């Protein structure tokens, strides 16, 4: 076991469909060359820990492509769909039907998940890999949590324990040697303490903001890398394919940023010291530029990065992507130009249209409900409101979107 502690232990939290984030984290760790010798997880984190422990990359790709609602639970008719639906209830009658099925089957039927794991998990490969594996579940027979490592799992039982850890409330409760089990996230959704008790001091945590008991890690005396989704999106039963693709990508990008391969606050930007130097030389930038930046980035030495971040934010460049400085600048210009074209079309309208636009702007500010980018609203106020009234509303808009002053300054720097 001592040899295992020389590498990292990867702790994977629970969170249902959001577990695809862990796959993105793992892809980044592999690309970075980070050695991981142990995997400890809860719920979907336990399932992915089992896949990682067998050291087979193909199984991860298979999971990413095949995980759907239908691959996790057997929904009763007429809930069954084509696999990419959420667990929404569209009518009271359907809700009653689902409730009846839950009673009859003592929880939602998770046999599809078992079949999926049987096709992906090779227990012999896990036991022969030399990797450590631990999971958290709850024994309902004595209402006690069970934190169990691979050497305690009987031969042929690894899938049983993975199912036990992932038995989300409302799902069928697996039976192991006469004991019923349920989702370990109810006890500890981020089993960091379990890793410490095992003796690991080099730990990477992947936290997907799942439901359950999220205990605060005690990191004293350890080398802990904490990775958490930087964008809140989706739910534990959100199997929309685009969401899952985006969330997996976010796991990769967040990991790259944590390990310094990417920089940025709301965006993921490759470091570029040369671009920063040229920008500073061109502008004669001081350490305390007059343009106000949001508080979080006020003292960042990378001035161009700050300007790009703010400009990208106010024209709503997509966030879940990796950018070079050049790529982000190009994306900013495309979005700015699109907004300006929309405004130009409106300027060709008559007075009646202008009155409606002014009313829309005031209503949007009052309700804080915006159907366009902050830049679009800022420019609309410049074009359609009287000078005094426009100045008041623009100041209010800056209060909502603090990136506006720096973003506007960047966009107008070459005018």
C-alpha positions as CSV (number, residue, x, y, z in Angstrom):
1,X,0.0,0.0,0.0
2,X,2.9,2.4,0.7
3,X,3.9,2.3,-3.0
4,X,0.4,3.4,-3.9
5,X,0.6,6.5,-1.8
6,X,3.4,8.0,-3.9
7,X,0.8,8.9,-6.6
8,X,-2.5,10.7,-6.2
9,X,-5.8,9.4,-4.9
10,X,-8.7,10.7,-6.9
11,X,-11.9,11.4,-4.9
12,X,-15.0,11.5,-7.1
13,X,-18.2,13.0,-5.7
14,X,-21.8,12.0,-6.4
15,X,-24.1,13.9,-8.7
16,X,-26.0,11.6,-11.1
17,X,-25.8,12.5,-14.8
18,X,-23.3,15.3,-13.9
19,X,-20.8,12.5,-13.3
20,X,-19.7,13.0,-16.9
21,X,-17.7,15.9,-15.5
22,X,-15.4,13.3,-13.8
23,X,-14.6,11.9,-17.3
24,X,-13.4,15.3,-18.4
25,X,-11.3,15.7,-15.3
26,X,-9.7,12.3,-16.0
27,X,-8.9,13.1,-19.6
28,X,-7.1,16.3,-18.5
29,X,-5.2,14.4,-15.8
30,X,-4.1,11.8,-18.3
31,X,-3.0,14.6,-20.7
32,X,-1.1,16.3,-17.9
33,X,0.7,13.1,-17.0
34,X,-0.6,13.1,-13.4
35,X,-0.2,9.7,-11.8
36,X,-3.2,8.4,-10.0
37,X,-3.1,5.2,-8.0
38,X,-6.3,5.2,-6.1
39,X,-9.9,5.9,-6.8
40,X,-12.6,6.6,-4.1
41,X,-16.1,7.6,-5.0
42,X,-19.7,8.0,-4.0
43,X,-22.7,7.3,-6.2
44,X,-21.9,8.0,-9.8
45,X,-18.4,8.9,-8.5
46,X,-18.1,5.3,-7.3
47,X,-19.2,3.9,-10.7
48,X,-16.6,6.0,-12.5
49,X,-14.0,5.1,-9.8
50,X,-14.6,1.4,-10.7
51,X,-14.1,2.1,-14.4
52,X,-10.9,4.1,-13.8
53,X,-9.5,1.4,-11.4
54,X,-9.5,-1.2,-14.2
55,X,-7.2,1.0,-16.3
56,X,-9.2,0.7,-19.6
57,X,-9.7,3.9,-21.5
58,X,-12.1,2.3,-23.9
59,X,-14.6,1.7,-21.1
60,X,-14.7,5.4,-20.4
61,X,-15.4,6.3,-24.0
62,X,-18.2,3.7,-24.0
63,X,-19.7,5.2,-20.8
64,X,-19.6,8.7,-22.2
65,X,-21.4,7.7,-25.3
66,X,-24.0,5.3,-23.8
67,X,-25.1,6.9,-20.5
68,X,-28.7,8.0,-20.9
69,X,-31.8,7.9,-18.8
70,X,-32.8,4.6,-20.4
71,X,-29.3,3.1,-19.6
72,X,-29.8,3.9,-15.9
73,X,-33.4,3.1,-15.1
74,X,-36.3,1.3,-16.8
75,X,-39.0,3.9,-16.8
76,X,-42.6,2.6,-17.0
77,X,-44.7,3.5,-20.0
78,X,-45.4,6.2,-21.1
79,X,-42.2,7.6,-19.6
80,X,-39.8,5.6,-21.6
81,X,-38.3,7.6,-24.4
82,X,-35.2,7.6,-26.6
83,X,-32.8,7.9,-23.8
84,X,-32.0,11.6,-23.6
85,X,-35.0,12.9,-21.7
86,X,-35.0,14.5,-18.2
87,X,-37.1,13.1,-15.4
88,X,-39.9,15.7,-15.8
89,X,-43.5,15.0,-15.1
90,X,-45.8,16.5,-17.7
91,X,-49.1,15.7,-16.0
92,X,-50.7,14.6,-12.7
93,X,-51.9,11.3,-14.3
94,X,-48.3,10.4,-15.4
95,X,-47.0,11.3,-11.9
96,X,-49.6,8.8,-10.4
97,X,-48.5,6.1,-12.8
98,X,-44.8,6.6,-11.9
99,X,-45.7,6.5,-8.2
100,X,-47.6,3.3,-8.7
101,X,-44.6,1.7,-10.5
102,X,-42.3,2.8,-7.6
103,X,-44.5,1.0,-5.1
104,X,-44.8,-2.1,-7.1
105,X,-41.1,-2.4,-7.8
106,X,-39.9,-1.0,-4.5
107,X,-38.1,1.8,-6.3
108,X,-37.2,2.6,-9.9
109,X,-35.9,-0.4,-11.8
110,X,-32.1,0.0,-12.2
111,X,-31.5,-3.2,-14.1
112,X,-30.4,-1.2,-17.2
113,X,-27.5,0.3,-15.1
114,X,-26.5,-3.1,-14.0
115,X,-26.4,-4.4,-17.5
116,X,-24.4,-1.4,-18.6
117,X,-21.8,-1.9,-15.8
118,X,-21.6,-5.6,-16.6
119,X,-20.6,-4.7,-20.2
120,X,-18.0,-2.1,-19.0
121,X,-16.6,-3.5,-15.8
122,X,-14.0,-6.2,-15.7
123,X,-13.6,-7.2,-12.1
124,X,-10.5,-9.3,-12.7
125,X,-8.9,-6.3,-14.4
126,X,-9.6,-4.1,-11.4
127,X,-8.2,-6.6,-8.9
128,X,-5.1,-7.1,-11.1
129,X,-4.5,-3.5,-11.9
130,X,-2.7,-2.6,-8.7
131,X,-5.0,0.4,-8.2
132,X,-6.9,1.0,-5.0
133,X,-10.7,1.3,-5.1
134,X,-13.1,2.5,-2.4
135,X,-16.7,3.4,-2.3
136,X,-19.3,4.7,0.1
137,X,-22.8,3.3,0.6
138,X,-25.4,3.0,3.4
139,X,-26.5,-0.3,4.9
140,X,-30.3,0.1,5.4
141,X,-30.4,-3.0,7.5
142,X,-28.7,-1.2,10.4
143,X,-28.9,2.4,9.1
144,X,-25.1,2.7,9.1
145,X,-22.8,4.0,6.5
146,X,-20.4,1.6,4.9
147,X,-17.0,2.7,3.6
148,X,-15.5,-0.2,1.9
149,X,-12.3,-0.9,-0.1
150,X,-11.6,-3.5,-2.7
151,X,-10.0,-6.1,-0.4
152,X,-13.2,-6.2,1.6
153,X,-15.4,-6.8,-1.5
154,X,-16.1,-10.5,-2.0
155,X,-15.1,-12.1,-5.3
156,X,-17.7,-11.3,-7.9
157,X,-19.3,-8.5,-5.9
158,X,-17.7,-5.3,-7.2
159,X,-20.6,-4.4,-9.5
160,X,-23.0,-5.1,-6.5
161,X,-21.1,-2.5,-4.4
162,X,-21.0,0.1,-7.2
163,X,-24.7,-0.3,-7.6
164,X,-25.2,0.0,-3.8
165,X,-23.2,3.3,-3.8
166,X,-25.3,4.6,-6.7
167,X,-28.7,3.6,-5.4
168,X,-30.2,7.1,-5.5
169,X,-33.2,7.6,-3.2
170,X,-36.2,6.4,-5.1
171,X,-34.1,3.8,-7.0
172,X,-34.3,0.1,-6.3
173,X,-32.2,-0.8,-3.3
174,X,-29.6,-3.5,-4.1
175,X,-29.2,-6.5,-1.8
176,X,-25.8,-7.8,-0.8
177,X,-25.7,-10.9,1.4
178,X,-29.2,-10.1,2.8
179,X,-28.6,-6.4,3.4
180,X,-30.3,-3.6,1.5
181,X,-28.2,-0.6,0.5
182,X,-28.7,3.0,-0.8
183,X,-26.8,5.9,-2.2
184,X,-23.7,6.8,-0.2
185,X,-24.1,10.5,-0.9
186,X,-26.7,10.7,1.8
187,X,-23.8,10.1,4.3
188,X,-20.8,11.5,2.5
189,X,-21.1,12.8,-1.1
190,X,-17.4,13.8,-1.2
191,X,-15.5,10.9,0.5
192,X,-12.3,12.9,1.1
193,X,-12.2,11.8,4.8
194,X,-12.2,8.2,3.6
195,X,-9.0,8.9,1.5
196,X,-7.3,10.5,4.5
197,X,-8.2,7.5,6.7
198,X,-6.7,5.2,4.1
199,X,-3.5,7.1,4.6
200,X,-3.4,9.2,1.4
201,X,-1.9,12.6,1.6
202,X,-1.7,13.5,-2.1
203,X,-5.4,13.9,-3.1
204,X,-7.3,15.3,-6.1
205,X,-11.0,16.0,-5.5
206,X,-13.5,16.3,-8.3
207,X,-16.6,18.0,-6.9
208,X,-19.7,18.2,-9.2
209,X,-22.0,20.0,-6.8
210,X,-24.2,17.0,-6.4
211,X,-27.0,16.5,-3.9
212,X,-26.2,14.9,-0.5
213,X,-24.0,15.5,2.4
214,X,-21.0,17.5,1.2
215,X,-18.6,17.4,4.1
216,X,-15.9,20.1,4.3
217,X,-12.5,18.5,3.7
218,X,-9.9,18.8,6.4
219,X,-6.8,19.4,4.1
220,X,-4.3,20.1,6.9
221,X,-1.1,18.0,6.4
222,X,-2.0,17.0,2.8
223,X,-1.3,18.1,-0.7
224,X,-4.9,18.5,-2.0
225,X,-6.0,19.7,-5.4
226,X,-9.6,20.7,-5.4
227,X,-11.5,20.7,-8.8
228,X,-15.1,22.0,-8.8
229,X,-17.4,22.8,-11.7
230,X,-17.0,26.5,-12.3
231,X,-20.4,26.8,-14.0
232,X,-23.6,25.7,-12.3
233,X,-25.6,23.8,-14.9
234,X,-27.8,20.8,-15.3
235,X,-29.3,18.5,-12.7
236,X,-28.6,15.0,-11.3
237,X,-31.2,13.5,-13.8
238,X,-30.4,15.8,-16.7
239,X,-29.5,13.4,-19.5
240,X,-29.7,16.0,-22.3
241,X,-26.9,15.0,-24.7
242,X,-25.7,18.6,-25.3
243,X,-25.6,19.3,-21.6
244,X,-23.6,16.1,-20.9
245,X,-21.1,16.9,-23.7
246,X,-20.7,20.5,-22.4
247,X,-20.3,19.3,-18.7
248,X,-17.7,16.7,-19.6
249,X,-15.8,19.4,-21.5
250,X,-16.1,21.7,-18.5
251,X,-14.4,19.1,-16.3
252,X,-11.5,19.0,-18.7
253,X,-11.2,22.8,-18.9
254,X,-11.6,23.3,-15.1
255,X,-8.8,20.8,-14.5
256,X,-6.5,22.4,-17.0
257,X,-7.1,25.8,-15.3
258,X,-6.5,24.3,-11.8
259,X,-3.1,22.9,-13.0
260,X,-2.1,26.1,-14.7
261,X,-2.5,25.1,-18.4
262,X,-5.3,27.6,-18.7
263,X,-5.9,31.0,-17.1
264,X,-8.9,33.2,-16.7
265,X,-11.9,33.8,-14.5
266,X,-15.1,33.1,-16.5
267,X,-13.2,31.8,-19.5
268,X,-10.4,29.3,-20.3
269,X,-7.5,31.1,-21.9
270,X,-4.0,29.7,-22.8
271,X,-1.3,31.8,-21.1
272,X,0.5,34.2,-23.5
273,X,3.3,36.2,-22.0
274,X,4.4,37.6,-25.3
275,X,0.9,39.0,-26.0
276,X,0.8,40.5,-22.5
277,X,4.2,42.1,-23.0
278,X,3.3,43.6,-26.4
279,X,0.0,44.9,-25.0
280,X,1.7,46.6,-22.0
281,X,4.4,48.2,-24.2
282,X,1.8,49.5,-26.7
283,X,-0.4,51.0,-24.0
284,X,2.2,52.0,-21.5
285,X,0.1,50.3,-19.0
286,X,0.5,51.3,-15.3
287,X,0.1,48.9,-12.4
288,X,-3.1,50.7,-11.5
289,X,-5.0,51.3,-14.7
290,X,-7.8,54.0,-14.5
291,X,-10.4,51.7,-16.0
292,X,-12.1,49.8,-13.1
293,X,-12.1,46.1,-13.2
294,X,-14.3,43.7,-11.2
295,X,-13.0,43.1,-7.7
296,X,-11.9,39.5,-8.3
297,X,-9.4,40.5,-11.0
298,X,-8.4,43.9,-9.8
299,X,-4.8,43.0,-9.0
300,X,-4.1,40.4,-11.7
301,X,-0.8,41.3,-13.4
302,X,-2.0,40.1,-16.8
303,X,-3.7,43.3,-18.1
304,X,-4.7,42.1,-21.5
305,X,-6.2,38.9,-20.1
306,X,-8.4,41.1,-17.8
307,X,-9.6,43.2,-20.7
308,X,-10.3,40.2,-22.9
309,X,-12.2,38.5,-20.1
310,X,-14.4,41.6,-19.5
311,X,-15.0,42.1,-23.2
312,X,-15.9,38.5,-23.8
313,X,-18.3,38.5,-20.9
314,X,-20.2,41.6,-22.1
315,X,-20.7,40.3,-25.6
316,X,-21.5,36.8,-24.3
317,X,-18.8,34.7,-25.9
318,X,-19.4,31.0,-25.2
319,X,-17.6,30.0,-22.0
320,X,-17.2,26.2,-22.3
321,X,-14.3,26.3,-24.8
322,X,-10.5,26.8,-24.7
323,X,-9.2,30.0,-26.2
324,X,-5.9,31.4,-27.2
325,X,-5.6,35.2,-26.8
326,X,-6.0,35.6,-30.6
327,X,-9.0,33.2,-30.7
328,X,-10.8,35.0,-27.9
329,X,-10.2,38.4,-29.5
330,X,-11.7,37.2,-32.7
331,X,-14.7,35.7,-31.0
332,X,-15.2,39.0,-29.1
333,X,-15.2,41.0,-32.4
334,X,-17.6,38.6,-34.1
335,X,-20.2,38.9,-31.3
336,X,-19.7,42.7,-31.1
337,X,-20.3,43.0,-34.8
338,X,-23.4,40.9,-34.6
339,X,-24.8,43.2,-31.8
340,X,-23.9,46.3,-33.8
341,X,-25.7,45.0,-36.8
342,X,-28.9,44.4,-34.8
343,X,-28.7,47.9,-33.5
344,X,-28.2,49.3,-37.0
345,X,-31.3,47.6,-38.1
346,X,-33.3,49.1,-35.3
347,X,-32.0,52.6,-36.0
348,X,-33.7,52.4,-39.4
349,X,-37.1,52.2,-37.7
350,X,-39.6,55.0,-37.2
351,X,-40.4,57.0,-34.0
352,X,-43.1,54.5,-32.9
353,X,-40.5,51.7,-32.9
354,X,-38.1,53.9,-30.9
355,X,-40.8,54.5,-28.2
356,X,-41.3,50.8,-27.9
357,X,-37.5,50.2,-27.6
358,X,-37.2,52.8,-24.9
359,X,-40.1,51.1,-23.0
360,X,-38.4,47.7,-23.4
361,X,-35.1,49.0,-22.1
362,X,-36.7,50.5,-19.0
363,X,-38.7,47.3,-18.4
364,X,-35.6,45.1,-18.8
365,X,-33.8,47.2,-16.2
366,X,-36.7,47.1,-13.8
367,X,-37.1,43.4,-14.0
368,X,-33.4,42.6,-14.6
369,X,-34.5,40.4,-17.5
370,X,-32.3,40.7,-20.5
371,X,-32.7,39.1,-23.9
372,X,-29.4,40.2,-25.3
373,X,-25.8,40.8,-24.2
374,X,-24.9,43.5,-21.7
375,X,-23.0,45.2,-24.5
376,X,-26.2,45.2,-26.7
377,X,-28.2,46.9,-23.9
378,X,-25.4,49.4,-23.2
379,X,-25.3,50.4,-26.8
380,X,-29.1,50.5,-27.1
381,X,-29.1,53.0,-24.2
382,X,-26.6,55.1,-25.9
383,X,-28.5,55.2,-29.1
384,X,-32.1,55.4,-28.0
385,X,-32.3,57.2,-24.7
386,X,-31.8,60.9,-24.0
387,X,-28.3,61.7,-22.6
388,X,-29.2,62.2,-19.0
389,X,-31.7,59.2,-18.8
390,X,-29.3,57.0,-20.7
391,X,-26.4,57.8,-18.3
392,X,-28.5,56.9,-15.3
393,X,-29.6,53.5,-16.8
394,X,-26.0,52.8,-18.0
395,X,-24.7,53.3,-14.5
396,X,-27.4,50.9,-13.2
397,X,-26.4,48.4,-15.9
398,X,-22.8,48.6,-14.8
399,X,-24.0,47.7,-11.3
400,X,-25.5,44.5,-12.6
401,X,-22.6,43.7,-15.0
402,X,-19.3,45.0,-13.5
403,X,-17.3,43.9,-16.5
404,X,-18.9,46.6,-18.6
405,X,-16.4,49.5,-18.1
406,X,-13.3,47.5,-18.9
407,X,-15.1,45.6,-21.6
408,X,-16.2,48.8,-23.3
409,X,-12.7,50.3,-22.9
410,X,-11.2,47.3,-24.7
411,X,-13.7,47.4,-27.5
412,X,-13.2,51.1,-28.1
413,X,-9.4,51.0,-27.6
414,X,-8.8,51.2,-31.4
415,X,-11.5,53.7,-32.2
